[in-house]
Amino acid sequence: MASGKSAKKRRSAPPALVSRRQGLPWLTIGAVAVIVALAAGIFIVVYNQNRSNDQAAAEVAAWTPTEENRDPSTDIPGIYVGAATVSEDGRFSYDDYAAALHVGADERVAYNRFPPVGGPHDGVWAACNGVVYTVPVRDENMVHTLEHGAVWITYNPDTVADGDLEVLQGLVDGQTYISLSPYPGLDSPISLQGWAHQLKVDSASDERVRHFIAAVRLNPYIYPETGATCSQPTFDTVNPPAFDASPRGADAVPMSGAGATEATSEMSAIDQSTLPTTTNGVPVETGSQTETAPASSAETPAETSAESPATSGS
């Protein structure tokens, strides 16, 4: 019998440990996986976009005029380029396309190609800073834009594909020195014009379209009126001078310019906000705005009236 002095205190036994098998945190793992997948997807998209941009830039660079290759457009298959002589400053003068010759608003020119690519033209140029015309525009006004270094894209409204028209609008809208207009009766779905240059294609996805724009637009070696503006705030882009598809009559001004008015100045108003910086005479884009310097003292800005469309000296 245990005595009171020697009695051991009973210790309460610790509670039995309950083994609880923990499950995997699938919700957390799933969330992490989604984040990783999204990050990877974003990386791939950005990488591919940058790669695409680099490829596009490299492609454009190959068709950009340089002092060594002043008219790379001549390497574009199927292009028309007028016969030319080279002046002492390295610029081209096209034998069949006289510049600085104006006709009146009621006169027509017997152009040798359609759409026309040069020659006598109206003293008022059409607005050509990214204008997408929804109606055909008079030839004589559009030719003047080419003299200013613009590219004029035309399409046959009856044969151009709907998707192609959207592509063309994307190439023009918001850009400078380029315009787009329908051209009824055009013998190809799409035709691009620069001064003394023309390219006709069946599809807007044809790589030659972008090559032409890169090589011809604002190429200082091929267009006559270097530094001229494409801005024309008072030109009615909704109801422009009417396009006339009828044949030229015997009273049309010939390509030689006989009967046309010779321009008295070689320079129109300069729009410094839309011109390219020139390096060795070659335009270089500088962000959303570009600028240029006149090539000679003859290229000085002329006063323009706010009440009527400006007319250039050439």
Number of C-alpha atoms within 10 A of each C-alpha: 4 7 7 7 6 7 9 9 6 6 6 6 6 6 6 6 6 6 6 6 6 6 6 8 8 9 9 10 11 11 11 12 12 12 12 12 12 12 12 12 12 12 12 12 12 12 12 12 12 12 12 12 12 12 12 13 11 12 15 16 14 15 22 24 23 20 12 7 12 22 21 19 24 15 12 16 9 12 17 16 17 17 12 15 12 12 10 7 7 13 18 19 20 21 13 15 23 17 25 25 24 27 22 13 14 6 14 21 24 19 22 14 10 14 22 22 28 30 30 30 33 27 23 25 26 31 27 30 22 23 21 23 19 13 19 21 22 19 25 28 22 28 27 33 31 32 27 28 28 30 33 29 27 24 30 19 19 12 15 17 17 9 11 17 20 11 14 22 18 13 20 21 15 14 15 25 24 28 29 26 21 23 25 17 15 18 15 16 23 26 23 23 28 31 30 26 22 25 21 21 19 15 20 22 13 10 12 19 21 17 20 26 24 21 25 31 25 28 25 25 23 26 26 24 25 25 28 29 28 28 23 22 14 14 18 12 18 11 12 17 19 12 16 13 12 6 8 13 10 8 11 16 22 17 19 18 21 12 14 20 17 16 16 11 14 17 27 24 21 23 17 16 14 22 25 21 18 16 11 8 17 17 21 16 13 11 7 10 13 18 18 21 16 16 13 9 7 10 20 18 16 15 12 14 10 10 8 12 19 22 21 27 22 27
